[in-house]
Amino acid sequence: MELFDSHSHIDVDVFDGDRGAVMARARDAGVIGQLVPAIAAAGWPHLREACAAYPDALHPAYGMHPMYLDEHRPEHLEQLRDWLQDPACVAVGEIGLDYFVETLDRERQQFFFDAQLRLAREFDLPVIVHARRAVDAVIATMKKIGGLRGIVHSFAGSTEQAEQLWKMGFLLGIGGPVTYERAQRLRRLVQTIPLEYLVLETDSPDQPDAGWRGQRNEPARLTAILAAVAELRGESPEVIAAATTANVQRLFARAGAWVTSSVTRDAASTSM
């Protein structure tokens, strides 16, 4: 099986001491690639450096995360335009809206979200979207901008919201939360959503699965998420792995992104 982690922050400093070992464990687990979204402009150079060390496995996205709003400046948007022209860049992210943290100014979040969505449309790049307790607002914003595609990371919305998103050309990222029995709505959604709209993620180092709770998450744990999704759907892990990897390939093909092996090349070509 070949797996793709559609959301990993393996560039952050908690991995600086053992990133090589983490990458080796991921490869041993069958994780052939990771999408690595940015958090803030100050971290873009380190993100580029981390991904350049593993160019066949780590694929950078550049953007400004809504939870780090205090670090963002309007001039960073002009800088982002330059970073999006990096040939290795495959997406704009992590961007979005976060209504869970009440101290985050919603109007300022909206300003940066709108501007980054417009850049994604201009550069014809997918977006990696954070939508915590803000799914309706995210959907409305993306409909307003139009011409977008991407992944809504760590999706936790309703079936109706999921359907709106996939009809707009978005995939839904499923990670550690699906392994917890208390996440009943998410687990029901995963049972019913068409497989062509699902991708797997770890959100490393955050959101560890139920078998890894309290520990630093890492991409090798994608196998636990795969197992949970396969069990919920009553399908084999091999089927889920092939489909979700092909979904990632299909999404990023227009960005001139990667084909890492004959297996994923065949999966990508047959699913387009």
Contacts in CASP RR format, 6 or more apart in sequence:
PFRMAT RR
TARGET T0000
AUTHOR 0000-0000-0000
METHOD contacts of the structure
MODEL  1
MELFDSHSHIDVDVFDGDRGAVMARARDAGVIGQLVPAIAAAGWPHLREA
CAAYPDALHPAYGMHPMYLDEHRPEHLEQLRDWLQDPACVAVGEIGLDYF
VETLDRERQQFFFDAQLRLAREFDLPVIVHARRAVDAVIATMKKIGGLRG
IVHSFAGSTEQAEQLWKMGFLLGIGGPVTYERAQRLRRLVQTIPLEYLVL
ETDSPDQPDAGWRGQRNEPARLTAILAAVAELRGESPEVIAAATTANVQR
LFARAGAWVTSSVTRDAASTSM
1 30 0 8 1.000
1 226 0 8 1.000
1 237 0 8 1.000
1 238 0 8 1.000
1 241 0 8 1.000
1 242 0 8 1.000
2 30 0 8 1.000
2 32 0 8 1.000
2 241 0 8 1.000
2 242 0 8 1.000
2 245 0 8 1.000
2 260 0 8 1.000
2 261 0 8 1.000
2 263 0 8 1.000
2 264 0 8 1.000
3 29 0 8 1.000
3 30 0 8 1.000
3 31 0 8 1.000
3 32 0 8 1.000
3 33 0 8 1.000
3 200 0 8 1.000
3 222 0 8 1.000
3 223 0 8 1.000
3 226 0 8 1.000
3 241 0 8 1.000
3 244 0 8 1.000
3 245 0 8 1.000
4 31 0 8 1.000
4 32 0 8 1.000
4 33 0 8 1.000
4 34 0 8 1.000
4 35 0 8 1.000
4 199 0 8 1.000
4 200 0 8 1.000
4 244 0 8 1.000
4 245 0 8 1.000
4 248 0 8 1.000
4 249 0 8 1.000
5 26 0 8 1.000
5 31 0 8 1.000
5 33 0 8 1.000
5 34 0 8 1.000
5 35 0 8 1.000
5 200 0 8 1.000
5 201 0 8 1.000
5 202 0 8 1.000
5 204 0 8 1.000
5 219 0 8 1.000
5 222 0 8 1.000
6 35 0 8 1.000
6 151 0 8 1.000
6 153 0 8 1.000
6 171 0 8 1.000
6 173 0 8 1.000
6 199 0 8 1.000
6 200 0 8 1.000
6 201 0 8 1.000
6 244 0 8 1.000
6 248 0 8 1.000
7 35 0 8 1.000
7 37 0 8 1.000
7 94 0 8 1.000
7 128 0 8 1.000
7 151 0 8 1.000
7 153 0 8 1.000
7 154 0 8 1.000
7 173 0 8 1.000
7 201 0 8 1.000
7 202 0 8 1.000
7 203 0 8 1.000
8 34 0 8 1.000
8 35 0 8 1.000
8 36 0 8 1.000
8 201 0 8 1.000
8 202 0 8 1.000
8 203 0 8 1.000
8 204 0 8 1.000
8 219 0 8 1.000
9 36 0 8 1.000
9 37 0 8 1.000
9 39 0 8 1.000
9 203 0 8 1.000
9 204 0 8 1.000
9 205 0 8 1.000
9 206 0 8 1.000
10 19 0 8 1.000
10 22 0 8 1.000
10 23 0 8 1.000
10 34 0 8 1.000
10 36 0 8 1.000
10 50 0 8 1.000
10 58 0 8 1.000
10 204 0 8 1.000
10 218 0 8 1.000
10 219 0 8 1.000
11 36 0 8 1.000
11 43 0 8 1.000
11 46 0 8 1.000
11 47 0 8 1.000
11 50 0 8 1.000
11 51 0 8 1.000
11 58 0 8 1.000
11 60 0 8 1.000
12 39 0 8 1.000
12 205 0 8 1.000
14 205 0 8 1.000
14 216 0 8 1.000
15 22 0 8 1.000
15 204 0 8 1.000
15 205 0 8 1.000
15 218 0 8 1.000
19 50 0 8 1.000
19 53 0 8 1.000
22 218 0 8 1.000
22 219 0 8 1.000
22 220 0 8 1.000
23 54 0 8 1.000
23 57 0 8 1.000
25 218 0 8 1.000
25 219 0 8 1.000
25 220 0 8 1.000
26 33 0 8 1.000
26 34 0 8 1.000
26 57 0 8 1.000
26 218 0 8 1.000
26 219 0 8 1.000
26 220 0 8 1.000
26 222 0 8 1.000
27 57 0 8 1.000
28 220 0 8 1.000
29 219 0 8 1.000
29 220 0 8 1.000
29 222 0 8 1.000
29 223 0 8 1.000
30 223 0 8 1.000
31 219 0 8 1.000
31 220 0 8 1.000
31 222 0 8 1.000
32 57 0 8 1.000
32 245 0 8 1.000
32 260 0 8 1.000
32 261 0 8 1.000
32 264 0 8 1.000
33 56 0 8 1.000
33 57 0 8 1.000
33 58 0 8 1.000
33 59 0 8 1.000
33 258 0 8 1.000
33 260 0 8 1.000
34 57 0 8 1.000
34 58 0 8 1.000
34 59 0 8 1.000
34 219 0 8 1.000
35 59 0 8 1.000
35 61 0 8 1.000
35 90 0 8 1.000
35 91 0 8 1.000
35 128 0 8 1.000
35 151 0 8 1.000
35 248 0 8 1.000
36 47 0 8 1.000
36 50 0 8 1.000
36 51 0 8 1.000
36 58 0 8 1.000
36 59 0 8 1.000
36 60 0 8 1.000
36 61 0 8 1.000
37 60 0 8 1.000
37 61 0 8 1.000
37 63 0 8 1.000
37 65 0 8 1.000
37 91 0 8 1.000
37 93 0 8 1.000
37 94 0 8 1.000
37 128 0 8 1.000
37 153 0 8 1.000
38 44 0 8 1.000
38 47 0 8 1.000
38 60 0 8 1.000
38 61 0 8 1.000
38 62 0 8 1.000
38 63 0 8 1.000
38 64 0 8 1.000
38 65 0 8 1.000
38 93 0 8 1.000
38 94 0 8 1.000
39 64 0 8 1.000
39 65 0 8 1.000
39 68 0 8 1.000
39 94 0 8 1.000
40 64 0 8 1.000
40 65 0 8 1.000
40 68 0 8 1.000
40 71 0 8 1.000
40 72 0 8 1.000
40 76 0 8 1.000
41 63 0 8 1.000
41 64 0 8 1.000
41 71 0 8 1.000
41 72 0 8 1.000
41 73 0 8 1.000
41 76 0 8 1.000
41 79 0 8 1.000
41 80 0 8 1.000
42 71 0 8 1.000
44 62 0 8 1.000
44 63 0 8 1.000
44 79 0 8 1.000
44 83 0 8 1.000
47 60 0 8 1.000
47 62 0 8 1.000
48 60 0 8 1.000
48 86 0 8 1.000
48 88 0 8 1.000
50 58 0 8 1.000
51 58 0 8 1.000
51 59 0 8 1.000
51 60 0 8 1.000
51 88 0 8 1.000
52 88 0 8 1.000
55 88 0 8 1.000
56 258 0 8 1.000
56 260 0 8 1.000
57 260 0 8 1.000
59 88 0 8 1.000
59 90 0 8 1.000
59 252 0 8 1.000
59 257 0 8 1.000
59 258 0 8 1.000
60 86 0 8 1.000
60 88 0 8 1.000
60 89 0 8 1.000
60 90 0 8 1.000
61 89 0 8 1.000
61 90 0 8 1.000
61 91 0 8 1.000
61 92 0 8 1.000
61 93 0 8 1.000
61 94 0 8 1.000
61 128 0 8 1.000
62 80 0 8 1.000
62 83 0 8 1.000
62 84 0 8 1.000
62 86 0 8 1.000
62 89 0 8 1.000
62 92 0 8 1.000
62 93 0 8 1.000
63 80 0 8 1.000
63 83 0 8 1.000
63 92 0 8 1.000
63 93 0 8 1.000
63 94 0 8 1.000
63 95 0 8 1.000
63 116 0 8 1.000
64 71 0 8 1.000
64 72 0 8 1.000
64 76 0 8 1.000
64 80 0 8 1.000
64 93 0 8 1.000
64 95 0 8 1.000
64 112 0 8 1.000
64 116 0 8 1.000
65 93 0 8 1.000
65 94 0 8 1.000
65 95 0 8 1.000
65 96 0 8 1.000
65 130 0 8 1.000
66 95 0 8 1.000
66 96 0 8 1.000
66 97 0 8 1.000
66 98 0 8 1.000
66 104 0 8 1.000
66 109 0 8 1.000
66 112 0 8 1.000
66 113 0 8 1.000
66 130 0 8 1.000
67 98 0 8 1.000
67 101 0 8 1.000
67 104 0 8 1.000
67 130 0 8 1.000
69 104 0 8 1.000
69 105 0 8 1.000
69 108 0 8 1.000
69 109 0 8 1.000
69 112 0 8 1.000
72 112 0 8 1.000
77 112 0 8 1.000
77 115 0 8 1.000
77 116 0 8 1.000
77 119 0 8 1.000
80 92 0 8 1.000
80 116 0 8 1.000
80 119 0 8 1.000
81 119 0 8 1.000
83 89 0 8 1.000
84 92 0 8 1.000
84 119 0 8 1.000
84 123 0 8 1.000
84 125 0 8 1.000
85 123 0 8 1.000
89 125 0 8 1.000
89 255 0 8 1.000
90 125 0 8 1.000
90 126 0 8 1.000
90 252 0 8 1.000
90 255 0 8 1.000
90 256 0 8 1.000
90 257 0 8 1.000
90 258 0 8 1.000
91 120 0 8 1.000
91 125 0 8 1.000
91 126 0 8 1.000
91 127 0 8 1.000
91 128 0 8 1.000
91 150 0 8 1.000
91 252 0 8 1.000
91 255 0 8 1.000
92 116 0 8 1.000
92 117 0 8 1.000
92 119 0 8 1.000
92 120 0 8 1.000
92 123 0 8 1.000
92 125 0 8 1.000
92 126 0 8 1.000
92 127 0 8 1.000
92 128 0 8 1.000
93 116 0 8 1.000
93 127 0 8 1.000
93 128 0 8 1.000
93 129 0 8 1.000
94 128 0 8 1.000
94 129 0 8 1.000
94 130 0 8 1.000
94 153 0 8 1.000
95 112 0 8 1.000
95 113 0 8 1.000
95 116 0 8 1.000
95 117 0 8 1.000
95 127 0 8 1.000
95 128 0 8 1.000
95 129 0 8 1.000
95 130 0 8 1.000
96 109 0 8 1.000
96 113 0 8 1.000
96 116 0 8 1.000
96 129 0 8 1.000
96 130 0 8 1.000
96 131 0 8 1.000
96 134 0 8 1.000
96 138 0 8 1.000
97 106 0 8 1.000
97 109 0 8 1.000
97 110 0 8 1.000
97 113 0 8 1.000
97 130 0 8 1.000
97 131 0 8 1.000
97 132 0 8 1.000
97 134 0 8 1.000
97 137 0 8 1.000
97 138 0 8 1.000
97 141 0 8 1.000
98 104 0 8 1.000
98 109 0 8 1.000
98 130 0 8 1.000
98 132 0 8 1.000
98 133 0 8 1.000
98 134 0 8 1.000
99 106 0 8 1.000
99 132 0 8 1.000
99 133 0 8 1.000
99 134 0 8 1.000
99 137 0 8 1.000
100 132 0 8 1.000
100 133 0 8 1.000
100 134 0 8 1.000
110 141 0 8 1.000
113 138 0 8 1.000
113 141 0 8 1.000
114 141 0 8 1.000
114 145 0 8 1.000
116 127 0 8 1.000
117 127 0 8 1.000
117 141 0 8 1.000
117 142 0 8 1.000
117 145 0 8 1.000
117 148 0 8 1.000
118 145 0 8 1.000
120 126 0 8 1.000
120 127 0 8 1.000
120 148 0 8 1.000
121 145 0 8 1.000
121 146 0 8 1.000
121 147 0 8 1.000
121 148 0 8 1.000
124 254 0 8 1.000
124 255 0 8 1.000
125 255 0 8 1.000
126 149 0 8 1.000
126 150 0 8 1.000
126 151 0 8 1.000
126 251 0 8 1.000
126 252 0 8 1.000
126 255 0 8 1.000
127 142 0 8 1.000
127 148 0 8 1.000
127 149 0 8 1.000
127 150 0 8 1.000
127 151 0 8 1.000
128 150 0 8 1.000
128 151 0 8 1.000
128 153 0 8 1.000
129 138 0 8 1.000
129 142 0 8 1.000
129 150 0 8 1.000
129 151 0 8 1.000
129 152 0 8 1.000
129 153 0 8 1.000
129 170 0 8 1.000
130 153 0 8 1.000
130 154 0 8 1.000
131 137 0 8 1.000
131 138 0 8 1.000
131 152 0 8 1.000
131 153 0 8 1.000
131 155 0 8 1.000
132 154 0 8 1.000
132 156 0 8 1.000
135 152 0 8 1.000
135 155 0 8 1.000
135 156 0 8 1.000
135 157 0 8 1.000
135 158 0 8 1.000
135 161 0 8 1.000
136 161 0 8 1.000
138 152 0 8 1.000
139 161 0 8 1.000
139 164 0 8 1.000
139 165 0 8 1.000
139 168 0 8 1.000
142 148 0 8 1.000
142 168 0 8 1.000
142 170 0 8 1.000
143 168 0 8 1.000
148 168 0 8 1.000
148 169 0 8 1.000
148 170 0 8 1.000
149 168 0 8 1.000
149 169 0 8 1.000
149 170 0 8 1.000
149 251 0 8 1.000
150 169 0 8 1.000
150 170 0 8 1.000
150 171 0 8 1.000
150 251 0 8 1.000
151 170 0 8 1.000
151 171 0 8 1.000
151 172 0 8 1.000
151 173 0 8 1.000
151 199 0 8 1.000
151 251 0 8 1.000
152 165 0 8 1.000
152 170 0 8 1.000
152 171 0 8 1.000
152 172 0 8 1.000
152 173 0 8 1.000
153 173 0 8 1.000
153 201 0 8 1.000
153 203 0 8 1.000
154 173 0 8 1.000
154 175 0 8 1.000
154 177 0 8 1.000
154 201 0 8 1.000
154 203 0 8 1.000
154 207 0 8 1.000
155 162 0 8 1.000
155 165 0 8 1.000
155 172 0 8 1.000
155 173 0 8 1.000
155 174 0 8 1.000
155 186 0 8 1.000
155 189 0 8 1.000
156 177 0 8 1.000
156 185 0 8 1.000
156 186 0 8 1.000
157 185 0 8 1.000
157 186 0 8 1.000
157 189 0 8 1.000
158 185 0 8 1.000
158 189 0 8 1.000
159 188 0 8 1.000
159 189 0 8 1.000
159 192 0 8 1.000
159 193 0 8 1.000
162 172 0 8 1.000
162 189 0 8 1.000
162 193 0 8 1.000
162 197 0 8 1.000
165 172 0 8 1.000
165 197 0 8 1.000
166 172 0 8 1.000
166 193 0 8 1.000
166 194 0 8 1.000
166 197 0 8 1.000
170 197 0 8 1.000
171 197 0 8 1.000
171 198 0 8 1.000
171 199 0 8 1.000
171 247 0 8 1.000
171 248 0 8 1.000
171 251 0 8 1.000
172 193 0 8 1.000
172 197 0 8 1.000
172 198 0 8 1.000
172 199 0 8 1.000
173 198 0 8 1.000
173 199 0 8 1.000
173 200 0 8 1.000
173 201 0 8 1.000
174 186 0 8 1.000
174 190 0 8 1.000
174 198 0 8 1.000
174 199 0 8 1.000
174 200 0 8 1.000
174 201 0 8 1.000
174 225 0 8 1.000
174 229 0 8 1.000
175 200 0 8 1.000
175 201 0 8 1.000
175 202 0 8 1.000
175 203 0 8 1.000
175 207 0 8 1.000
175 209 0 8 1.000
175 225 0 8 1.000
176 202 0 8 1.000
176 203 0 8 1.000
176 207 0 8 1.000
176 208 0 8 1.000
176 209 0 8 1.000
176 210 0 8 1.000
176 217 0 8 1.000
176 221 0 8 1.000
176 224 0 8 1.000
176 225 0 8 1.000
176 228 0 8 1.000
177 183 0 8 1.000
177 186 0 8 1.000
177 207 0 8 1.000
178 186 0 8 1.000
178 187 0 8 1.000
178 190 0 8 1.000
178 225 0 8 1.000
178 228 0 8 1.000
178 229 0 8 1.000
178 232 0 8 1.000
179 209 0 8 1.000
179 210 0 8 1.000
179 211 0 8 1.000
179 224 0 8 1.000
179 225 0 8 1.000
179 228 0 8 1.000
180 210 0 8 1.000
181 187 0 8 1.000
181 210 0 8 1.000
187 232 0 8 1.000
190 198 0 8 1.000
190 229 0 8 1.000
190 232 0 8 1.000
190 233 0 8 1.000
191 232 0 8 1.000
191 233 0 8 1.000
195 233 0 8 1.000
195 235 0 8 1.000
195 239 0 8 1.000
195 240 0 8 1.000
195 243 0 8 1.000
195 244 0 8 1.000
196 243 0 8 1.000
196 247 0 8 1.000
196 271 0 8 1.000
197 247 0 8 1.000
198 229 0 8 1.000
198 240 0 8 1.000
198 243 0 8 1.000
198 244 0 8 1.000
198 247 0 8 1.000
199 244 0 8 1.000
199 247 0 8 1.000
199 248 0 8 1.000
199 251 0 8 1.000
200 222 0 8 1.000
200 225 0 8 1.000
200 226 0 8 1.000
200 229 0 8 1.000
200 240 0 8 1.000
200 244 0 8 1.000
201 222 0 8 1.000
201 225 0 8 1.000
202 217 0 8 1.000
202 218 0 8 1.000
202 219 0 8 1.000
202 221 0 8 1.000
202 222 0 8 1.000
202 225 0 8 1.000
203 217 0 8 1.000
204 216 0 8 1.000
204 217 0 8 1.000
204 218 0 8 1.000
204 219 0 8 1.000
204 221 0 8 1.000
205 216 0 8 1.000
205 217 0 8 1.000
205 218 0 8 1.000
206 217 0 8 1.000
207 217 0 8 1.000
208 214 0 8 1.000
208 215 0 8 1.000
208 216 0 8 1.000
208 217 0 8 1.000
208 221 0 8 1.000
209 217 0 8 1.000
209 221 0 8 1.000
209 224 0 8 1.000
209 225 0 8 1.000
209 228 0 8 1.000
210 224 0 8 1.000
211 224 0 8 1.000
212 221 0 8 1.000
212 224 0 8 1.000
226 237 0 8 1.000
226 240 0 8 1.000
226 241 0 8 1.000
227 237 0 8 1.000
229 240 0 8 1.000
230 236 0 8 1.000
230 237 0 8 1.000
230 239 0 8 1.000
230 240 0 8 1.000
233 240 0 8 1.000
242 267 0 8 1.000
243 267 0 8 1.000
243 271 0 8 1.000
245 264 0 8 1.000
245 267 0 8 1.000
246 264 0 8 1.000
246 267 0 8 1.000
246 268 0 8 1.000
246 270 0 8 1.000
246 271 0 8 1.000
247 271 0 8 1.000
249 257 0 8 1.000
249 259 0 8 1.000
249 264 0 8 1.000
249 267 0 8 1.000
249 268 0 8 1.000
249 271 0 8 1.000
250 268 0 8 1.000
250 271 0 8 1.000
250 272 0 8 1.000
252 258 0 8 1.000
253 268 0 8 1.000
253 272 0 8 1.000
259 265 0 8 1.000
259 268 0 8 1.000
END
